[in-house]
Amino acid sequence: MFLLGWLVWGMILDPWYRTIMTPEATAATRNPEEMVMWALALSNLVYGLLLALIFNRWANISTFKTGAIAGAVISFLVALSFDFSLFAFMKMWTNSTILLVDPLANAAVGAVVGGVVGWVLGYGQRQAA
């Protein structure tokens, strides 16, 4: 998730995000050398744990395909909720295009991460059988 996030948000979408960010949001953003990497790594681990808990305890997901679908849907909805909230309360973006682009990017990353989580959960079940 860490490397995929770097690719999607750090490389592919970063130039676009910079064009829609307000000056206040740009001023509040850390420079790459100032980023708190342990917090970012922990954030990624916690999100993977969230998906693993949902998949294993409540959804019985144990394949790459079902994990990818669930990961995409969950990630899209979480991002959409978060982005609407930020859009309502903060002056971060100059237009509402973010409300479509960011959830879709999250869905793409969530699909890969969810697929891997589903595959790992299924692999563990196959090994135990």
Buried (B, 14 or more C-beta within 10 A) or exposed (E): BEEBBEEBBEEEBEEEBEEBBEEEBEEEEEEEEEEEEEEBEEBBEEBBEEBBEBBBEEBEBBBBEBBBBBBBBBBBBBBBEEBBEBBEEEEBBEEEEBBEBBBBBBBBBBBBBBBBBBBBBBEEEEEEE
